[in-house]
Amino acid sequence: MSESDPGMEPGPWLEALAEATAELSTTTLELEGCKVIGPRRSEGDLSGGYIALIGDKCSVQIAVAASPETCRTIAGRLFEMDAEEAQELPDGDVADAIGEVVNIVAGGVKSRMAPYDATLQLGLPFVIEGVIESTKRLRTEYLEADLGGGMQVVLVAIVDTRHAANAAA
């Protein structure tokens, strides 16, 4: 497997994630569009929806993370609420909405990466609040983006290099 193989590098996954997030922004969330701000060194202390994409050639986690306030605003957009109503949403509803957002985005990533690995399957989404630390076998990249309306998110791609190496063997 070469260094440019998507199974080993998070870059192609992050690109597909940015495209799928832009699509979500303009369709489901009815915003003006997602603008990539640029790379970021870490996710930071944010809440995020994570989901696995696992196939014969790779094992990848993708995430959409944001501040708690932005997560509430995103949830409100998903539930077609105004900004004030969204701030009153129970934490469980916000977590469900962020899990659904990452699930929608993961479907877009899966479609975009199907030419690389047609066996990709989605895992179950989960939501984490706080900092995720990578191990040596994981390659992680972060990208900061603006969904529109000043809602900044961090997109995360985590590639399990052990799975990719085993698939190549």
C-alpha positions, 0 to 999 in steps of 0.5 A: 500500500502506498503512502497516497493510499486513502486507506492509510492517509486521512487527507482524502477522507477529510476532503470527502468529509468537507464536501459532504458537510458542505452538501449538508449545510446547503440542503438539510440545514438550509444555510448559504454553504460551508467554507473551509477555513483551513487545517487545525492542529487538534479538535480541541475541547468540543462536542462531536458526533463520530461514526466509523466507516469500515470496509475491506481496505480501511477503518476510519472514524469521521467526526463533526465537532463544535462548541456546545452553543454551535451544536445547539444551533445546528440541532435547532436548524435540523429541527427547524427551530428558531435560535431562541428555541434551539438554546432551550433544547435538552442535552439529549435532543442535541446529542441525537441531532449531532449524531444524525448530522454525522450520520448524514455526512457519513453517507456522503463520505461513503458515496464519495469514497466508494470508488476506493472501497465499495465494501464500506459500511457505516457504524453507529454514530455516537457523541463525545464531549471533550478531547479525543487523543490519538494513539500511534496507530491512528493518523488524525487530521483536522479541518476547520470550517464555517457552515454558514451563519458563523457556525464554525465546526471542526471536521475530523478524519481518523485512519486506523493504519493497522487495519489498512496495513492488514488489508494490504497483506 
